[in-house]
Amino acid sequence: MERASALARLAVAIVIAITLVLYAASTSIWNGWVAVIVLAYIGIAIYLTLTAYLRPSRFGTSWMMAVLDAAFLLCVGLLGPWFDNLPAGFRSALVSPWAAFLMLALTSIRQQAGPILCQTLLLACGLALLIWLPNGEVRWDKAFDSSLAPLFSDGPNLVRVLIVLLTGVLLSAGAYGARAILRSSICAARERNALQRFVPRELDGYLASAASTELRRGRRHQICVLFADLRGFTTTSENMRPEGIVDLLNAFRRCAERSIAHEGGIIDKFIGDGFLAVFGITAPNPDDAARALRATTALISEMAKWNELRKREGDEPIGIGIGLHIGDAFVGAVGGDQRMEFTVIGDVVNVAQRLQAATREVGTELIVSKAALDAAGLPSAEYMQWREIPSLALRGRAKPIAAFAYPTMNGTA
């Protein structure tokens, strides 16, 4: 804002100078005093612009500019050749009182109520001094129309000063309100940015627009759930320092975030060395299963690259188990009055977790339910690469489920 104000001031000074030069050239009337005033104001504008860019945080710059503007206008009015040639009341017709509005507009760009109010008071006092300061007796030309005198009497001039004063007060109040809103918006943006570290970014707009009662009521629709968990993490972390464990988990989570986010999924939560990801959490889409399937294979590829890096560094590779299922679920907020959690609840989540747990027994990194694989709409050639498990018994479930096992990187199934 400080730089914008300084640039605006410089632009105004240049526009005024060009206008006066063009006027003087067209009328062949040149006024040395006007030239001095314009050059002085350009100099002030250049100085303030350099100050804004070279020392933008200089304390008191706004106040200095406000006082300087008011003093400049007062000096122009008092020291100009027109001051002694006009009766007291008629001085309100000079150019300098009109320039007070321009000065207030330039100061208001900074959106600082204090300097605007200070400048308003100084301009009002300066205008009053300019109008009513006595001077010598002025002789008028006989061609002067005395009927104009009431327009420049004390009453109209008092209103003119009051207009300047009220304009500045309103600008000051507007700047105070705008700055308060800006401050509040910055705080809200910081809080929102901090919350995005704990809430998926894709849900940010949805949660912000939905009422708490609507979130609690939730919705029931089809989602595709991906559940993944590291293998051998407990054994690997036994001899590691806590910092090393954190680094390992962060590396795994970065792999997961890249794979899931690239396909438009949302990681609902990280659970220790595993995570739950959902596709279609805000609304079901026909390609949820296809995108989830691409995300799982991408995650397996990411894990393979990560393990190659670990091998080169002398660390043991880490395996992964992934389960994928599709079905209806409750999507909404659960929790108490003080804290709620937006999540998904339903049998589809339990099945995905059980499929993930079964990957170790089956000897694969990925098991997908037949329902999810059919919903993905794979071409026949790709479909044939999967090994069918017609009746997979899942822990905690009475009925088996039809599923497919994905070949691991080493070719075993």
Summary of the structure (lengths in Angstrom):
residues: 413
radius of gyration: 37.4
end to end distance: 64.3
largest distance: 115.4
contacts: 1235
relative contact order: 0.07
helix: 61%
strand: 15%
